[in-house]
Amino acid sequence: MKRYAIVGTGSRAGMFVQALATTYKDVAEIVAFCDLSHVRMNWYNNKIHQLANISPRPTYHSTQFDQMIAETRPDVVIVTTIDA
């Protein structure tokens, strides 16, 4: 099973979160969310619970990226931040 961390929890993250929590749930696991906004990370935790009864994933402020990698050991990091 591949372990995924989602960095950026705006609207762009939605298609990845939904696919990982539903279509690919047998081969993929969301292990963490990382963003500036705890409100958005909590929203996605609620969403994965509604979609697939997945328990809340750990959330990390963007300044805690290295900590997130060390603690959750994702295989893949999906970055869905805004283009600048």
C-alpha positions, 0 to 999 in steps of 0.5 A, a space after each residue: 500500500 502506498 502512503 500519501 501526504 497531501 500538502 495544500 488543502 485548498 480546492 485543488 486537493 479535493 480530487 486527490 483526496 476523494 480518489 485516494 479515499 474511495 477509488 484507490 482505497 485498497 492500494 493507497 492511504 492518506 497519512 497526513 495533511 499539511 497546510 497553513 490552515 487547520 480549518 481546511 485540514 480539519 475539513 478534509 479529515 471530516 470529508 474522508 470520514 464521510 466518504 470512507 469512514 477513515 479516521 482523522 489523519 495527522 495535520 501539520 502546519 506548513 512550517 512542520 513539513 520536515 516533522 510530517 515527513 519524519 513522523 508519517 513516512 509517506 511514499 508520495 507527497 502530493 503538492 496542491 498549492 497555488 501557482 505563484 
